[in-house]
């Protein structure tokens, strides 16, 4: 049963009672919230996600109105995890992005059974393409373009999880987070996609989320072998170009982009080495021409 | 394919002329590229390199070893190469 199978009153009731259990990517969530934008965001972006019936849940989370005098004149939202509140409250209208950031935090701080890299990852023809990058590098924009029009499967737009045992990429598809100009860019490039209303003036600027393809959600349990590691760099003045990258340099850059490499120690080192052994490595300078990007990456997996 | 070797608290990953070293004590990772990586590996007698590259390596390698040690490495190169040529 999927989240969209619930009628709205049932969905709202479960959310308020703290009984909405669903599979948010790889992990099961028990979510409690009475904030309207959380309800709307779930309807809009999480409809294809399966409800869970197991008593075991990975993360118990909540998004609630912050208490105190400010709730009367500048209401705020606060993210809760297992009854604790790890972040400062944010304006109430930022509640949905706050939930998404909070769920990312749950993964990066608690899921050390995987090497977690700050990277988007998509798959086509059985080959996973890892796109590591700093904020602003364009990895989520590329990810949205590839999954929105190129027929690529979304594994994650933000957190690439590599299993140290199997060395496979573990899917964790959740809504793709877009910022600022990339929102309208993707709306023009992939007009059939569902993009949430932009939320303005967040700590990351204006943000919006793209609903993942249903086929990607359906394949939550299907890992993918790494095959390509491409470090994107968005530069509107550049000419789009793919340059081979030596694996030694790719190694160091992956360690820089990993959240828990130093925690995993030797296991992290061996996992990165295995990932690079299985992958061709590149830098991709691009000027925002998403059609060029999709064609280029298609040619890498289906030469 | 790269190759991982382990020695105590140090892991090494060799891919082509790149050498990535992980020190598990300090949890630090270091990249050595050619020619430094070649000298490093030769010191450990893990690879051989053509004699014509010796001068280039000596001239450009940025590695903290004493002159005597470097000369010892270079002396061994001929033997290593000789073995390779007879295989």
Interface residues (C-beta under 8 A of the other chain):
Chain A: X246 X247 X248 X249 X251 X252 X255 X261 X262 X265 X266 X269 X270 X273 X276 X277
Chain B: X1 X2 X4 X6 X11 X13 X15 X16 X18 X19 X20 X22 X24 X27 X29 X31 X32 X33 X37
